[in-house]
Amino acid sequence: ALTMIRILSGASFKAAGGLLKDIQSRQLHGTYDIAVVGAGIVGLATARELILRHPSLSFVLLEKEKELSLHQSGHNSGVIHSGIYYTPGSLKARLCVRGATLAYEYCEKKGLPYKRCGKLIVAVEQEEIPRLKALYERGMKNNVRDLTIVDGKGIRDREPYCRGIMALDSPYTGIVDWRMVALSYGTDFKEAGGTVVTEYEVNDISMIKESPAGSTEGNNFCIITFSQGNELRCRYVLTCGGLYSDRLSQISGCSREPRIVPFRGDYLVLKPEKNYLVKGNIYPVPDPRFPFLGVHFTPRMDGSIWLGPNAVLAFKREGYKVYDFSAQDFADALLFRGPTGVRAQALDRDGNLVDDFVFDGGVGDVGSRVLHVRNAPSPAATSSLAIAEMIADEVENRFTL
Ligand SMILES: Cc1cc2nc3c(=O)[nH]c(=O)nc-3n(C[C@H](O)[C@H](O)[C@H](O)COP(=O)(O)OP(=O)(O)OC[C@H]3O[C@@H](n4cnc5c(N)ncnc54)[C@H](O)[C@@H]3O)c2cc1C
């Protein structure tokens, strides 16, 4: 199929602010070795890692939006997490700690702005102290750098307008514009010879019936069909669909579990004249009844201070307005008995929250040629370069590259 597709040039990624202006229409050549679906930070980091390891293979990155990383990767707290919270030995713990180091090194190397402004997790009630100490132990097991416990005076020394009785001090925690980082991964990918196409929504992944002309590989090709009706051939597919990861898995014939249930997180912004009140990230001690880190103060790279996010069931997966509504997404959300008041990411068949990152493939012709990133919630931005290393290893193991 001849497919006219919009291609982003490397130069367009580079011009921050004027990002993506330089969009050209070109023709996609018929067949690629690997197609990556979804140009969020996980898809971009992984496409970059794969092409750097395998420069002789042909790669295409497919994104349904007009621009890259408009969804989770462009709407987050912007924190470089240090790895405190996660179960020791979990993927989250390992990949966050390694990912934070790689992220700092990457930003340094590329000249991307970041601030290592630190973070306090503050206990304000006596009953929170055992949980704070347990978090400290967990952080130490995860090899989080420079973690200490400070008292009320230590809190005031670091955050003069913050009051608490005890806090975990994580000076290694930082902030960055994750979308800018994601776009920089895209530049690397493009410069290494990868093709990035936008406004192409994947709506089917199947096996090709007959072998492409000139191919010596028989019919070992997947065929990706776009919502416009046109198609693309490739040997292997990696999906990094964020809020649509379950649907991408399902259209390739793989399991739809775990499903994604979308929760909206709203932020408040401090009035600029009050910005002096907050220096670094200030978080509460997480409430064990909820799986998220809690509403927190976060300084942004532009100097503003955000407070949030809350967690409200969203009626639409990519709905950023309070009244955004999609009957299908809403129905999906109601299919699960999620714990009350919890911002969902992926939920398993029994309605339990899937805490860790999940990457899996399937069985059969298509399933054995596809790898899905199923659950990549926070801290997947921090972990993106480490996730990319792990997925690239997995792609090399599963597929004969
Ligand atoms: C409120 C909030 C705060 C957060 N704060 C932090 C933080 O401070 N630090 C941190 O490390 N992490 C944070 N995270 C987590 C982090 O932002 C995400 O884990 C990360 O961005 C996930 O990246 P992704 O590439 O998997 O998904 P996304 O960024 O959502 O990308 C998925 C892409 O796939 C595309 N796509 C989907 N379906 C198709 C299709 N059929 N065809 C083509 N393209 C498709 C989408 O358009 C999208 O561009 C936060 C997340 C949220 C929601």
Ligand as a Chemical Component Dictionary entry (heavy atoms), coordinates in Angstrom:
data_LIG
# 
_chem_comp.id                   LIG 
_chem_comp.type                 NON-POLYMER 
_chem_comp.pdbx_formal_charge   0 
_chem_comp.three_letter_code    LIG 
# 
loop_
_chem_comp_atom.comp_id 
_chem_comp_atom.atom_id 
_chem_comp_atom.alt_atom_id 
_chem_comp_atom.type_symbol 
_chem_comp_atom.charge 
_chem_comp_atom.model_Cartn_x 
_chem_comp_atom.model_Cartn_y 
_chem_comp_atom.model_Cartn_z 
_chem_comp_atom.pdbx_ordinal 
LIG C1  C1  C 0 -0.828 13.030 36.560 1  
LIG C2  C2  C 0 0.436  12.273 36.313 2  
LIG C3  C3  C 0 1.619  12.640 36.961 3  
LIG C4  C4  C 0 2.804  11.918 36.740 4  
LIG N1  N1  N 0 3.967  12.336 37.296 5  
LIG C5  C5  C 0 5.128  11.693 37.006 6  
LIG C6  C6  C 0 6.368  12.159 37.501 7  
LIG O1  O1  O 0 6.439  13.188 38.162 8  
LIG N2  N2  N 0 7.489  11.448 37.207 9  
LIG C7  C7  C 0 7.452  10.291 36.471 10 
LIG O2  O2  O 0 8.500  9.667  36.277 11 
LIG N3  N3  N 0 6.294  9.844  35.959 12 
LIG C8  C8  C 0 5.141  10.534 36.191 13 
LIG N4  N4  N 0 3.968  10.112 35.663 14 
LIG C9  C9  C 0 3.980  8.907  34.832 15 
LIG C10 C10 C 0 4.463  9.175  33.415 16 
LIG O3  O3  O 0 4.033  10.418 32.915 17 
LIG C11 C11 C 0 3.962  8.057  32.533 18 
LIG O4  O4  O 0 4.227  6.836  33.189 19 
LIG C12 C12 C 0 4.635  8.036  31.173 20 
LIG O5  O5  O 0 4.502  9.302  30.561 21 
LIG C13 C13 C 0 4.033  6.950  30.316 22 
LIG O6  O6  O 0 4.553  7.090  29.022 23 
LIG P1  P1  P 0 3.974  6.227  27.841 24 
LIG O7  O7  O 0 4.847  6.467  26.658 25 
LIG O8  O8  O 0 3.801  4.832  28.309 26 
LIG O9  O9  O 0 2.491  6.759  27.620 27 
LIG P2  P2  P 0 1.935  8.101  26.850 28 
LIG O10 O10 O 0 2.786  9.272  27.123 29 
LIG O11 O11 O 0 0.508  8.183  27.201 30 
LIG O12 O12 O 0 2.121  7.712  25.336 31 
LIG C14 C14 C 0 1.331  6.774  24.658 32 
LIG C15 C15 C 0 1.236  7.233  23.212 33 
LIG O13 O13 O 0 0.614  6.211  22.443 34 
LIG C16 C16 C 0 -0.198 6.858  21.473 35 
LIG N5  N5  N 0 -1.196 5.887  20.992 36 
LIG C17 C17 C 0 -2.126 5.258  21.739 37 
LIG N6  N6  N 0 -2.867 4.445  20.961 38 
LIG C18 C18 C 0 -2.377 4.550  19.687 39 
LIG C19 C19 C 0 -2.739 3.971  18.438 40 
LIG N7  N7  N 0 -3.757 3.108  18.324 41 
LIG N8  N8  N 0 -2.016 4.310  17.341 42 
LIG C20 C20 C 0 -0.980 5.183  17.422 43 
LIG N9  N9  N 0 -0.610 5.783  18.595 44 
LIG C21 C21 C 0 -1.304 5.466  19.709 45 
LIG C22 C22 C 0 -0.809 8.023  22.247 46 
LIG O14 O14 O 0 -1.324 9.017  21.404 47 
LIG C23 C23 C 0 0.388  8.481  23.060 48 
LIG O15 O15 O 0 1.138  9.480  22.390 49 
LIG C24 C24 C 0 2.783  10.801 35.856 50 
LIG C25 C25 C 0 1.599  10.451 35.197 51 
LIG C26 C26 C 0 0.446  11.169 35.401 52 
LIG C27 C27 C 0 -0.790 10.785 34.640 53 
# 
loop_
_chem_comp_bond.comp_id 
_chem_comp_bond.atom_id_1 
_chem_comp_bond.atom_id_2 
_chem_comp_bond.value_order 
_chem_comp_bond.pdbx_ordinal 
LIG C1  C2  SING 1  
LIG C2  C3  SING 2  
LIG C2  C26 DOUB 3  
LIG C3  C4  DOUB 4  
LIG C4  N1  SING 5  
LIG C4  C24 SING 6  
LIG N1  C5  DOUB 7  
LIG C5  C6  SING 8  
LIG C5  C8  SING 9  
LIG C6  O1  DOUB 10 
LIG C6  N2  SING 11 
LIG N2  C7  SING 12 
LIG C7  O2  DOUB 13 
LIG C7  N3  SING 14 
LIG N3  C8  DOUB 15 
LIG C8  N4  SING 16 
LIG N4  C9  SING 17 
LIG N4  C24 SING 18 
LIG C9  C10 SING 19 
LIG C10 O3  SING 20 
LIG C10 C11 SING 21 
LIG C11 O4  SING 22 
LIG C11 C12 SING 23 
LIG C12 O5  SING 24 
LIG C12 C13 SING 25 
LIG C13 O6  SING 26 
LIG O6  P1  SING 27 
LIG P1  O7  DOUB 28 
LIG P1  O8  SING 29 
LIG P1  O9  SING 30 
LIG O9  P2  SING 31 
LIG P2  O10 DOUB 32 
LIG P2  O11 SING 33 
LIG P2  O12 SING 34 
LIG O12 C14 SING 35 
LIG C14 C15 SING 36 
LIG C15 O13 SING 37 
LIG C15 C23 SING 38 
LIG O13 C16 SING 39 
LIG C16 N5  SING 40 
LIG C16 C22 SING 41 
LIG N5  C17 SING 42 
LIG N5  C21 SING 43 
LIG C17 N6  DOUB 44 
LIG N6  C18 SING 45 
LIG C18 C19 SING 46 
LIG C18 C21 DOUB 47 
LIG C19 N7  SING 48 
LIG C19 N8  DOUB 49 
LIG N8  C20 SING 50 
LIG C20 N9  DOUB 51 
LIG N9  C21 SING 52 
LIG C22 O14 SING 53 
LIG C22 C23 SING 54 
LIG C23 O15 SING 55 
LIG C24 C25 DOUB 56 
LIG C25 C26 SING 57 
LIG C26 C27 SING 58 
# 
